Structure formats: structure tokens, C-alpha cells
Amino acid sequence: MHSLLVLNGPNLNLLGTRQPEIYGRTTLADIEALCAATAREVGARVSCWQSNHEGALVEAIQQARRSHDGIILNAGAYTHSSIALMDAIAATGLPTVELHLSNIHAREPFRQRSFIAPVAVGQICGFGANGYRLAILALVEHLQRRAGTESDATDGPPTETR
């Protein structure tokens, strides 16, 4: 059973009331319930956590390597400014999916630059709260593929069947 950490950055605790025309009316509690339900569907465990503090998010990423198989990260505004988050993801080696509720590529130019993307296995943006469901499905599939590749690599040379 894969264990996933869903990390949410600054201002995501205000979902539901913060700029609903951009971020929707779904609350962070609703998103956490969606994550738990989706994880159950695919036989995974999920832990959700939010912080407005960059250092706390860095520490959560660092600690995740002891207890989680992958990370889903909505870094909010830190996406566009935090080399520290990028470095923490790279240092842990945990597969990370970058997530955004809005389509950052269709927004202001400064939001179109991501420091997270170069160290993420993928990016999901523009699908609102459903992006969390998509991210869980994608990350679990990635982890299963990776586990299959690793076990294939250790099972010896491939054999030919006729």
C-alpha cells in the first residue's frame, strides 16, 4: 500500500472564500476528504497537511522520505519563488506531482514560471479540486510502474517466450 503526502502551501487554508472566481468554492477540508476517498479507491494511504510557512513545508518534505512513497504538492505562490522547496524535493528523491487549482500557464506571466516543475514527475493544473484526484491517480500509477520496473530489473535478464 502506497503512502502519499498531500502538501498545501500558503493561503490554501482560505479555499472556499479566497477568490472563488479563480479557485472555486471547495474548501481545504473538502479537498482533504476527496483525497482520502480517492486514496481508499486505489488502495493507498494519504496524509494531508497545510502550512503558510516555507520552512515548515521544507521540513515536511524532508521528513516524508521516512514515511511516504510520494508527494503531491500545491505550493501556491511558493511555486514561483522557492528554490528551497525545489531543493528539498530533489534531496529526498521522492516522486512529486506539482498541483495547481488554476491553470498557471494562462495566468499572469510570473505565475507561469515554476521552480517545482524541474524536479517533479508531472504537473497538473487547471482542473480545480478534481486536480487532487487526478494527482493521486497519476502518482499511484507512477509508483506502481516504478515498482514493476525495479522488480523487473532485479529478477534477472528477460526471457523470451514463444
DATA-V51363 format. One record per pair of residues at least 12 apart in sequence whose ideal C-beta (glycine too) atoms are under 8 Angstrom apart, sorted by the first residue. I is the first residue (numbers start at 1). J is the second residue. Records with the same first field share a line. If there is no record, write none. Layout:
I: J, J
This chain:
1: 43, 44, 45
2: 43, 44, 45, 69, 70, 139, 140, 143, 144
3: 44, 45, 46, 47, 67, 68, 69
4: 39, 44, 45, 46, 47, 68, 69, 70, 71, 72, 136, 139, 140
5: 46, 47, 49, 60, 64, 67, 68, 70, 71, 72
6: 32, 35, 46, 47, 48, 49, 71, 72, 74, 132, 136
7: 49, 50, 51, 57, 60, 61, 71, 72, 73, 74, 75
8: 28, 31, 48, 49, 50, 51, 74, 76
9: 50, 51, 52, 57, 73, 74, 75, 76, 77, 78, 79
10: 51, 52, 53, 76, 77, 78
11: 52, 76, 77
12: 28, 50, 74, 76
13: 28, 50, 52
15: 27, 28, 31, 101
16: 28, 30
22: 101, 102
23: 101, 102, 128
24: 101, 128, 129
26: 128, 129
28: 50
30: 129
31: 48, 129, 132
32: 48
34: 129, 132, 133
35: 48, 72, 132, 133, 136
36: 48
38: 132, 133, 136, 137
39: 136
42: 136, 137, 140
44: 136, 140
46: 136
47: 68
54: 78, 82, 84, 85
55: 84
57: 75, 78, 85, 88
58: 84, 85, 88
61: 73, 85, 88, 89, 92, 94
62: 88, 91, 92
64: 92, 94
65: 92, 93, 94
68: 94
69: 94, 95, 143
70: 94, 95, 96, 97, 139, 142, 143
71: 89, 94, 95, 96, 97
72: 96, 97, 99, 132, 135, 136, 139
73: 85, 89, 96, 97, 98, 99, 116, 120
74: 98, 99, 100, 101
75: 98, 116
79: 98, 100, 104, 111, 114, 115, 116
80: 110, 111, 113, 114, 115
81: 115
82: 115, 116
83: 115
85: 115, 116
86: 115, 116, 118, 119
89: 116, 119, 120
90: 119
95: 121, 139, 142, 143, 146
96: 116, 119, 120, 121
97: 120, 121, 122, 123, 124, 135, 138, 139, 142
98: 114, 116, 117, 120, 122, 123, 124, 125
99: 123, 124, 125, 131, 132, 135
100: 123, 124, 125, 126, 131
101: 125, 126, 127, 128, 129, 131
102: 125, 126
103: 125, 126
104: 125, 126
105: 125, 126
106: 126
121: 139, 142
122: 138, 142
124: 138
